[in-house]
Amino acid sequence: MTETETFLATARQVILDEARALDLMADHLDKEFAEVVRLVLSATGRIIVSGIGKSGHIGRKIAATLASTGTPAHFVHPAEASHGDLGMVAKGDVVLAISNSGEAPELANLLSYTRRFGIPLIGLSSRPESTLMTQADAHLLIPNAGEACGFGMVPSISTTLTLAMGDALAIAIMKYRDFRPENFRDFHPGGKLGARLSKVRDLMHSGEALPLVGAETPMSDTLLEISQKGFGVAGVAATDGTLVGIITDGDLRRKMAGLLEHTAGEVMTASPTTIGPDALAEEAVAIMNQKKITCLFVTDNGGPALGLLHIHDCLRAGLG
């Protein structure tokens, strides 16, 4: 076997070992998991996640996932907890303590604190008979499936299982609470994800920036409105304010002969494609791409124009 083949064989074996352990954990999930979910849902405070070493690294990610999906959570380092950070844990909180062996001595003071003050404790470990699991009020048991290194020294399978269990917990809670993309946007306003979750109302132009004319407006005034507002279009409103049409560059070309003798209502394309203000901007981009248009008027159930969304606004926000 060549050196390259050896490297690839090792990598594939690690991945297969971890995948088999994940399958084993999924098969053995039971009502204990449901009890943990109920305990978290009943908390009036936050979920305090703690662990030492690799369990601590995974714990930070679990806390972050919980927090970003609507369950207030933060990570408390067990060593720092023993030097004052126990004050971060209060009545109404639930503690999730992580230790593969269940015997991490650094967790001792935190466990004692939860017992003394009646704070619910969830243990996440591979050893049901360990100190952590016997002290805990609820249990997340991961399989004791060894480690991918073959001699049980390098946290690999155990950390993968712990991470997956944390994800399972966070998403089960998220689904129960009907946490939706628009809620997710509140916790992820930045970057590409924030752009994808932007709503139309976040990006649209409104008020004085909106190019709008009445159906009886002469085309000379309509052209002035199109030019001044700079979007290359104008919306046409009925006397009650309802958006009834749109005038685009194509409409102008089709009516070029005697254009200035017409009114906006005579030139417009009736019943234009619109979108609601609470729709995701990504949905607006899909509509514009599908219909090969560059902007959408924003209305609420076909009423008055509330705004205008241009494809350039979406591109600047990182969409498209």
C-alpha positions as CSV (number, residue, x, y, z in Angstrom):
1,M,0.0,0.0,0.0
2,T,1.4,3.4,-1.0
3,E,1.7,6.3,1.4
4,T,-1.3,8.0,-0.2
5,E,-3.4,4.9,0.0
6,T,-2.5,4.5,3.7
7,F,-3.6,8.1,4.5
8,L,-6.9,7.7,2.7
9,A,-7.6,4.3,4.3
10,T,-7.0,5.8,7.7
11,A,-9.2,8.8,7.0
12,R,-12.0,6.6,5.7
13,Q,-11.8,4.3,8.7
14,V,-12.1,7.2,11.1
15,I,-15.2,8.5,9.2
16,L,-16.8,5.0,9.1
17,D,-16.1,4.4,12.8
18,E,-17.8,7.8,13.7
19,A,-20.7,7.1,11.4
20,R,-21.3,3.7,12.9
21,A,-21.3,5.3,16.4
22,L,-23.8,7.9,15.3
23,D,-26.1,5.2,13.9
24,L,-25.8,3.3,17.2
25,M,-26.6,6.5,19.2
26,A,-29.7,7.2,17.0
27,D,-31.0,3.7,17.5
28,H,-30.7,3.9,21.3
29,L,-32.3,7.3,21.9
30,D,-35.2,6.8,24.3
31,K,-37.6,8.7,26.5
32,E,-34.7,10.1,28.5
33,F,-34.0,12.4,25.6
34,A,-37.6,13.6,25.6
35,E,-37.3,14.3,29.4
36,V,-34.3,16.5,28.8
37,V,-36.2,18.4,26.1
38,R,-39.1,19.0,28.5
39,L,-36.7,20.1,31.3
40,V,-35.1,22.7,29.0
41,L,-38.5,23.9,27.8
42,S,-39.6,24.4,31.4
43,A,-36.6,26.6,32.3
44,T,-37.4,30.2,33.1
45,G,-33.8,31.2,32.9
46,R,-30.9,30.1,30.7
47,I,-29.2,26.9,29.8
48,I,-25.7,26.9,31.4
49,V,-23.3,24.6,29.5
50,S,-20.1,23.4,31.1
51,G,-17.3,21.0,30.3
52,I,-13.5,20.8,30.5
53,G,-11.0,20.0,27.7
54,K,-12.5,18.8,24.4
55,S,-15.9,18.5,26.1
56,G,-15.6,22.2,26.9
57,H,-14.9,23.0,23.2
58,I,-17.9,21.0,22.1
59,G,-19.9,22.6,25.0
60,R,-19.2,26.1,23.7
61,K,-20.6,25.1,20.3
62,I,-23.7,23.6,21.9
63,A,-24.3,26.7,23.9
64,A,-23.9,28.8,20.7
65,T,-26.3,26.6,18.8
66,L,-29.0,26.8,21.5
67,A,-28.6,30.6,21.8
68,S,-28.9,31.1,18.0
69,T,-32.0,29.0,17.8
70,G,-34.0,30.8,20.4
71,T,-33.0,29.1,23.7
72,P,-30.9,31.5,25.9
73,A,-27.7,29.8,26.7
74,H,-24.1,30.4,27.6
75,F,-20.9,28.5,28.4
76,V,-19.4,28.6,31.9
77,H,-15.9,27.2,32.2
78,P,-15.8,24.8,35.2
79,A,-12.5,26.1,36.5
80,E,-13.7,29.7,36.3
81,A,-16.9,28.6,38.0
82,S,-14.9,27.6,41.0
83,H,-13.4,31.1,41.2
84,G,-16.6,33.3,41.1
85,D,-18.4,32.4,37.9
86,L,-20.8,30.2,39.8
87,G,-22.6,33.5,40.3
88,M,-23.6,33.3,36.7
89,V,-25.8,30.3,37.6
90,A,-29.2,31.3,39.1
91,K,-32.6,29.9,40.0
92,G,-34.6,29.2,36.9
93,D,-31.4,28.1,35.0
94,V,-30.7,24.5,33.9
95,V,-27.1,23.2,33.8
96,L,-25.9,20.9,31.0
97,A,-22.6,19.4,32.2
98,I,-20.5,17.4,29.7
99,S,-17.9,14.8,30.5
100,N,-17.3,11.7,28.5
101,S,-16.0,9.8,31.6
102,G,-18.5,11.6,33.9
103,E,-15.6,11.9,36.4
104,A,-14.0,15.3,35.5
105,P,-12.9,16.7,38.8
106,E,-13.2,20.3,37.5
107,L,-17.0,19.9,37.4
108,A,-17.2,18.9,41.1
109,N,-18.0,22.4,42.5
110,L,-20.5,23.1,39.7
111,L,-22.3,19.8,40.5
112,S,-22.3,20.6,44.2
113,Y,-23.7,24.1,43.5
114,T,-26.6,22.7,41.5
115,R,-27.5,20.2,44.2
116,R,-27.2,22.8,47.0
117,F,-29.5,25.4,45.3
118,G,-31.9,23.0,43.6
119,I,-30.8,23.9,40.0
120,P,-31.8,21.2,37.5
121,L,-28.8,19.3,36.2
122,I,-28.5,17.5,32.8
123,G,-25.6,15.1,32.5
124,L,-24.1,14.2,29.1
125,S,-21.7,11.3,29.3
126,S,-21.0,7.8,28.0
127,R,-20.9,6.2,31.5
128,P,-24.3,5.9,33.2
129,E,-22.7,4.8,36.5
130,S,-20.4,7.8,36.7
131,T,-20.6,10.6,39.3
132,L,-22.0,13.1,36.9
133,M,-24.8,10.8,35.7
134,T,-25.8,9.6,39.2
135,Q,-26.0,13.2,40.4
136,A,-27.9,14.4,37.3
137,D,-31.7,15.0,37.2
138,A,-31.8,14.1,33.5
139,H,-29.5,12.2,31.2
140,L,-28.1,12.4,27.7
141,L,-26.2,9.1,27.3
142,I,-23.9,8.6,24.3
143,P,-22.5,5.2,23.4
144,N,-19.2,4.2,24.9
145,A,-17.8,3.3,21.4
146,G,-14.1,4.0,22.0
147,E,-12.2,6.4,19.9
148,A,-11.1,6.5,16.3
149,C,-7.4,6.3,17.2
150,G,-7.8,2.7,18.2
151,F,-6.4,3.0,21.7
152,G,-9.0,5.3,23.4
153,M,-6.7,8.3,23.9
154,V,-7.7,10.8,21.3
155,P,-11.2,12.3,21.7
156,S,-12.8,11.8,18.3
157,I,-15.8,9.4,18.3
158,S,-16.8,10.7,21.7
159,T,-16.7,14.4,20.7
160,T,-18.6,13.7,17.5
161,L,-21.3,11.9,19.4
162,T,-21.4,14.8,22.0
163,L,-21.7,17.4,19.2
164,A,-24.4,15.5,17.5
165,M,-26.4,15.0,20.7
166,G,-26.2,18.8,21.3
167,D,-27.4,19.5,17.8
168,A,-30.3,17.0,18.3
169,L,-31.3,18.7,21.5
170,A,-31.2,22.2,20.0
171,I,-33.1,21.4,16.9
172,A,-35.8,19.3,18.8
173,I,-36.4,22.4,21.0
174,M,-36.3,24.7,18.0
175,K,-39.0,22.7,16.2
176,Y,-41.2,22.4,19.2
177,R,-41.1,26.2,19.6
178,D,-41.9,26.6,15.9
179,F,-38.7,28.7,15.5
180,R,-38.9,30.0,11.9
181,P,-36.4,31.6,9.4
182,E,-37.7,35.0,10.3
183,N,-36.9,34.3,14.0
184,F,-33.5,33.0,13.0
185,R,-32.8,36.3,11.2
186,D,-33.1,38.2,14.5
187,F,-30.0,36.3,15.8
188,H,-28.0,36.3,12.5
189,P,-28.2,39.8,11.1
190,G,-24.7,39.8,9.7
191,G,-22.9,38.1,6.8
192,K,-24.3,35.9,4.1
193,L,-26.8,34.2,6.4
194,G,-28.2,37.6,7.5
195,A,-28.6,38.6,3.8
196,R,-30.5,35.4,3.0
197,L,-32.8,36.0,5.9
198,S,-33.4,39.7,5.2
199,K,-37.1,40.6,4.6
200,V,-38.3,42.7,1.7
201,R,-39.2,45.6,4.1
202,D,-35.5,45.7,5.3
203,L,-34.3,46.5,1.8
204,M,-37.2,48.3,0.0
205,H,-37.4,52.0,-0.9
206,S,-40.4,53.8,0.5
207,G,-42.0,57.2,1.1
208,E,-40.6,60.1,-1.0
209,A,-38.3,57.7,-2.9
210,L,-41.2,55.7,-4.3
211,P,-42.0,56.5,-8.0
212,L,-45.8,56.7,-8.1
213,V,-48.2,58.5,-10.4
214,G,-52.0,58.5,-10.8
215,A,-53.7,56.8,-13.7
216,E,-54.7,60.2,-15.1
217,T,-51.2,61.7,-14.9
218,P,-50.0,62.9,-18.3
219,M,-47.0,61.0,-19.6
220,S,-44.9,64.2,-19.6
221,D,-45.2,64.3,-15.8
222,T,-44.8,60.5,-15.6
223,L,-41.5,60.6,-17.5
224,L,-40.3,63.3,-15.1
225,E,-41.2,61.1,-12.1
226,I,-39.4,58.1,-13.6
227,S,-36.3,60.3,-14.3
228,Q,-36.2,61.9,-10.8
229,K,-36.7,58.7,-8.8
230,G,-34.0,56.8,-10.8
231,F,-35.4,53.3,-10.8
232,G,-36.5,53.3,-14.5
233,V,-40.1,52.5,-13.6
234,A,-43.2,54.1,-12.2
235,G,-46.1,52.6,-10.4
236,V,-49.6,53.7,-11.3
237,A,-52.1,54.1,-8.5
238,A,-55.9,54.3,-8.7
239,T,-57.8,57.1,-6.9
240,D,-58.0,55.0,-3.7
241,G,-54.2,54.5,-3.8
242,T,-54.4,50.9,-4.9
243,L,-51.5,49.9,-7.2
244,V,-53.1,49.1,-10.5
245,G,-50.1,49.1,-12.9
246,I,-46.5,49.7,-13.7
247,I,-44.7,51.6,-16.5
248,T,-41.4,50.2,-17.6
249,D,-39.0,50.9,-20.4
250,G,-40.7,48.3,-22.5
251,D,-44.1,50.1,-22.1
252,L,-42.5,53.3,-23.2
253,R,-41.1,51.7,-26.3
254,R,-44.4,50.1,-27.2
255,K,-46.2,53.5,-27.0
256,M,-43.4,55.6,-28.4
257,A,-45.6,57.0,-31.2
258,G,-47.6,59.8,-29.7
259,L,-46.3,58.9,-26.2
260,L,-46.9,62.4,-24.7
261,E,-50.5,62.4,-25.8
262,H,-51.3,59.5,-23.4
263,T,-51.9,59.2,-19.7
264,A,-50.1,56.8,-17.4
265,G,-53.2,54.6,-17.2
266,E,-53.1,54.2,-21.0
267,V,-49.5,53.2,-21.2
268,M,-49.1,51.0,-18.1
269,T,-49.0,47.3,-17.8
270,A,-51.9,46.3,-15.6
271,S,-51.8,44.0,-12.6
272,P,-48.0,44.0,-12.1
273,T,-46.2,41.4,-10.1
274,T,-45.8,42.4,-6.5
275,I,-44.5,41.0,-3.2
276,G,-45.4,41.4,0.4
277,P,-43.2,43.4,2.8
278,D,-42.7,40.4,5.1
279,A,-41.5,38.0,2.4
280,L,-37.8,37.1,2.4
281,A,-35.7,39.1,0.1
282,E,-34.3,35.9,-1.3
283,E,-37.9,35.0,-2.5
284,A,-38.0,38.4,-4.3
285,V,-34.8,37.7,-6.1
286,A,-36.2,34.3,-7.3
287,I,-39.3,36.1,-8.6
288,M,-37.2,38.7,-10.4
289,N,-35.0,36.1,-12.0
290,Q,-37.9,34.0,-13.0
291,K,-39.8,36.8,-14.7
292,K,-36.6,38.6,-16.0
293,I,-37.5,41.9,-14.3
294,T,-35.3,44.2,-12.2
295,C,-37.7,45.4,-9.5
296,L,-40.9,44.6,-7.6
297,F,-43.4,46.9,-6.0
298,V,-44.3,46.0,-2.5
299,T,-47.9,45.8,-1.5
300,D,-49.9,44.2,1.4
301,N,-52.5,41.9,-0.2
302,G,-52.7,44.0,-3.4
303,G,-53.4,47.4,-1.7
304,P,-51.4,50.6,-2.0
305,A,-47.7,50.5,-2.9
306,L,-45.7,50.4,0.3
307,G,-42.3,50.3,-1.3
308,L,-40.1,49.3,-4.3
309,L,-37.4,46.6,-4.2
310,H,-34.7,46.8,-6.9
311,I,-32.4,43.9,-7.8
312,H,-29.4,46.2,-7.1
313,D,-30.6,46.5,-3.5
314,C,-30.5,42.7,-3.2
315,L,-27.1,42.4,-4.8
316,R,-25.7,45.0,-2.4
317,A,-27.0,43.0,0.5
318,G,-25.2,39.9,-0.7
319,L,-28.1,38.2,-2.5
320,G,-28.4,37.1,-6.1
